[in-house]
Each structure stands twice: as C-alpha cells, then as structure tokens.
C-alpha cells in the first residue's frame, strides 16, 4: 500500500482512537431524566446557580436530573425553538418572543402567560446605564445620550430582547419628558444615531463596551450591569440610574408540544414552580435580578436595587403584542428610525 | 538553429522594489497572523500553566473537543471518498455536464457559511420541507450531531476534490490505459495506479479539509442550538466561554484550535518540501 494512503489510514485510525478514548470516560450509572431550558443571553450565571439548587432539592427524592442549557439572543433562541430546537421550558427576555413561538408552532397555548404568577415572570429587571469610572462624559439621564459625540452601545432590537427593553425605556422617557409619540420617536432616533455598533445579544454588547473599550455608555439590563462590575472590575465602571426606566419582565413557560412528546411535563413544571420558591428567589436576588418575592431574599441583596420610576409594558405600551407590532415588526417604528438615520 | 537563451534572473525589478514588497508582506503577515496567534497564547497562559490546563478539565470543554473530533472524523472521510470519486470522474472520463459538476463542487467556497446553515434549517427545521416528517418519526437532524456534520461536510466539500482534479487532469489517462491493456481490472488500475499517483496531493487535501472541519464556525453556529456540553463544537465553545467572562478558558480552547492549525501547517509545509514536485502540478487557487 502506498505510504500516503497508509498515513491517511493511520490518521483516521488514531482519530477514531482518540474519540473512543474520550467517550469511554466515566458514565453515570443511574438513568437520568433530562430536559432542556432554552434561555436568553445574560442568564447563564443565574441558571447555573438555580439548576444546582434544583438538582440538590430533587436528589433526596431519588431523581437524578440533568438540566441542559442553551443561551443566545432572545429572538434567535425563539427562532431556534420554532425551527425545532427541542426545548422543554423557555425562559426568554420578553413575552413577545414566546408569543411568537405560540403563534407559529401551536406548541404553546396562546394564554401561556396566565399559567404562572406575576405574568409568568419569577424575576424582573430594568434598564440602567453603565459608564466608565468617574463618568468622564457626565452622563446622568436619557437626555445625555443624544448629545453630539456620545457613543451609545446597545444590542440590536431585532435580535435581542434586552435591546427591545432599552428601546422602550428610552421611548417611555421621550413620551413622558418630551411630550408625545412623535417627539419620542425623534428622541429614540437620535440615540440610535449615536450607536456605532449593534450586537446581536446583550452579552455581546457588554463585551464590546467593557472588553473592547468602545463607546461611552452601555444600555444594559440592571443584572448585566452589576455582573459586569463583578466580573470586569468595579474600579473600571459605574452604574448610572436614569430618572425613568421600564419594568422588564422576562417570562418563563413550558413548551407543551415538546414536554408531552418527551414525557417530561411533570419535571419541567416542577422546575418552573421552583423558580418561585424562596430558595430560588434568594438565588435570583443574589444574581442581581429583582425577585418577585423580596422577602425570601437576603436583605443586603435586595438593598442593592436602586429606586427607579418604572413604567410597565402593559400600561404604557398596551402589552407586548401591540408594542411588538407597532415598534419592532417589519416596517415598524424601529425600521423607520434606522431608515431615517441612514 | 537558434541560439540558446541567455540565463537571466526571472525578475528584472530593481532591488529596492523587491526589498519593499518583501518587507510589506512580512509586516502584513506579522501584524495580521503572527501577532494574533501570539496574543491567543499570551491570554491563555495569563493566569499560569495550572489555570491553562484546568480549562481542559471542565466537562463542557471536553464535550466540545469530543464533538469536534467526532464531526471531523465523520466529515473528513466522507469528503475523502467524495473527493476521490468526483475528481476521478472529472479527470479521467468525458461526460456531459462536467463543467457544471466542477462549478457545483466550488459552490461551498462562494456561499457564505451562514447561508449554508440556514439552508439546512429550511430543509430539516420544524417549519422546513422535511421537518414535520422527521419529527413524526423522531429523527433529529438540526440542533443535533447529524445537522452539525451535514453543515461541516457542506463547507469542507471542495477541499479534497479541488486538490486532486488539476493533478489528475495533468497526469492524463495514459498510465491507466497501460494498466488496463496489461489486463488489470478497472478497480485494480484505480488502486495501484491512479491512487498512488495522487497520494501526496490527497493527503494535502485531507489536511486542509480537516483543519476547516474543526474550525468551522458560521454554518455550525446556525444549526447547533448551542446546547451546553452537547452541541457546542470547539469554536462555538470558545465564543461561549468568552461571553461568560471566562477569558483564560476561552483562549485555552482557542489555543488548542490554533495548535491544530499550526500542526496542519507544519505537516503541509513538510509535504511541500518533501514532495513538492508531486503537488506542484496542482493549479493555483
């Protein structure tokens, strides 16, 4: 046999050997129940902690549970579930993305948001500003974002849930302080004019701002801003709380069509209910999400959340269905803004 | 009888032109290739050797390495077989639609990998052409190993064939005809004549194919589903670690990918140095 063919054969054989080697590692002897939680971008640390607690709680009942996680921009995650990603539960950034799954697949009933307490949001958050230490550009409120020469970092509302909350918070400020819808639209357009890049997800934007040093202010989930201080240095950044922001409600739900097919409904339901338990609520506050039941959390964790005037999507924007249609759908206000800024 | 041509240098440009062009390309290479490569290793070892190797004990990192090796181990042999078959057919036979076939083989080079991934979603996704049937029969393709392999095969499709076709065409069919006239069967002629003739180019193509298969990001990202420890290949895992502020681990896994690339490069240079003549026949591309 020619040497080269021998070499190729050897290469393939050694590759196969390597794979066999990695696969023969210790395997769990107990049969596992496993389910998949498809979540949005900044919840990685939160769900790692919650999953660990859930596994601890269910272990005495003799169950070994393997919770699989998938993270990404909320919109693209919803798209993946629509395209067949086998999620048992979805924990996304906003109701509109779950509505989208319900509408396009029939795997989630349309009244899903009424199935769990607090609009199916076990935790809430809001939108704050992250600026560089010492606030060199003197950014105090939304008005400062439209000043010439200020670079605003936000992800793209088309793909990112956090970005849609950013947009709506700015819009609410525009309506409240500038007099109406038209003024608000012009105001938001000016903010996006100051945005040099639009990442697809919240974490991408945080990295753009914090690691790559681009921009003067990052519009971020409150939890994401706190985490950035923790991970990347409280000596490098500081949080600025605007005068008005939005109550962001990231909801959770079962994907009925998938759990019934796989027979995982009971465990997935228990997992979602666990999110409302005192144990999970304490973990939630610890990871800088605002717990639905602050009493269950450590007081010093709850004390970290600043008081902000928060508008809600239901009262201010008539619910996600309408907000989505009016602002973010193709041909909506956001598209018009991008077009006019071009 | 004409005079023998005088030996002269192949280029007549002035010395400063040659020096400048060489310098420019060296600086360019250093800036865009060597520097980033060094940066990867510097970042990976930032917290010491211990932290570097600890990164590889994380089960998710191991799962990503395992998945990447598995995908390459399936995709590369598939493209090896396909590449030999296609180039053999194209170089040794005449048939209608030959140029169309060559164009099709080149398609993955010109299609964006993301589009390639989306095509598979359109075909096999739940809303796609075959999605409902697959779901009814409990066959998982997208967001599982088969989808990742498909995307990788698509992207690495041309590497082996592109390497072999020009060489085989150059060699013509004379050797095979001789073998056949001496009574060899078609298969024997292929095995003892055609294949040995192209062996080094073949190995070269396989190396390139393997490097791309392990490093592919775009197409795989679309069909992966990003399930931790399950459908994340090494390049995807690097992105995840980076996004989780786990920079040392991110660059450690990245350095492993870079090492693979360097090994490939070394093997390729060795082949070129040792068997340059055999490979030289391939057309530039």
Interface residues (C-beta under 8 A of the other chain):
Chain A: X2 X3 X4 X5 X7 X8 X11 X12 X15 X16 X18 X19 X22 X23 X25 X36 X41 X44 X45 X68 X69 X70 X71 X72 X80 X82 X83 X84 X85 X86 X104 X105 X203 X204 X207 X231 X232
Chain B: X62 X65 X66 X69 X70 X72 X73 X76 X77 X80 X121 X124 X125 X126 X127 X128 X131 X135 X140 X142 X143 X195 X196 X199 X200 X202 X203 X206 X225 X226 X227 X228 X229 X230 X240 X242 X243 X244 X245
